[in-house]
Amino acid sequence: MSDTGVCVLAFKCPGLLRYTAYRCKQLSDTSIIAVASHCPLLQKVHVGNQDKLTDEGLKQLGSKCRELKDIHFGQCYKISDEGMIVIAKGCLKLQRIYMQENKLVTDQSVKAFAEHCPELQYVGFMGCSVTSKGVIHLTKLRNLSSLDLRHITELDNETVMEIVKRCKHLSSLNLCLNWIINDRCVEVIAKEGQNLKELYLVSCKITDYALIAIGRYSMTIETVDVGWCKEITDQGATLIAQSSKSLRYLGLMRCDKVNEVTVEQLVQQYPHITFSTVLQDCKRTLERAYQMGWTPNMSAASS
């Protein structure tokens, strides 16, 4: 795919609604500017992992595509607040933003989207140069249902708690790789997240108390992932399984203080819950393979 091909497509398809071009590293601003100029009804732009894309392309989108609802600029390393703010101010109907490892995108962008795009439902700033000072502005988003804040520059517990308290429609919260997130924060999330169904806490600073709090206080959370949380033990895994009425998935990958014998007992006791560990996942994969007709080659194994 080349800039020339995209330009021809844009010129001949003025009614284009969705444009997706992942990992097309040969494309430049020329392509996105052509799409923005000729396709004013555009609603979705997913152009992740395009190294040549810059703020100039984003500015054209922001000024010409007022119907945009869904954008994905993950791993487009040259874009910055300059382009993002133009989109925020020009595309007031935005519902979904996904960013990933955009190091030039900071709190200024988060604030701009929170102030200008009230219809936002899905917001993701994984690995961006974002801090609590920007994230706190997301409390303005009354329709926010999914928030991905994995591995951002800085995130404090108070900001997370405030978002959960004020964004009443939040159903999915991803806080993985934010090592400061602690038990107290998770307890407040469990108490205040009245519509929360998914909570991802991989590599956070939590203990069994966090799992116990989820089981005790939440009536809605179905998915919990605490993989790589080194202080989680048999007690936490057992008590959340015993007390939670809503839990359907518990991720325990590399929780080394959780005994595999205990997990096996939990699998038998609570068949409605999927427990994820290295061994359990391998078992499920093997079981699916057998169901699909796979049989091991015993002669090859013996030789």
Order of alpha helices (4+ residues) and beta strands (2+ residues): alpha-beta-alpha-beta-alpha-beta-alpha-beta-alpha-beta-alpha-beta-alpha-beta-alpha-beta-alpha-beta-alpha-beta-alpha-beta-alpha-alpha
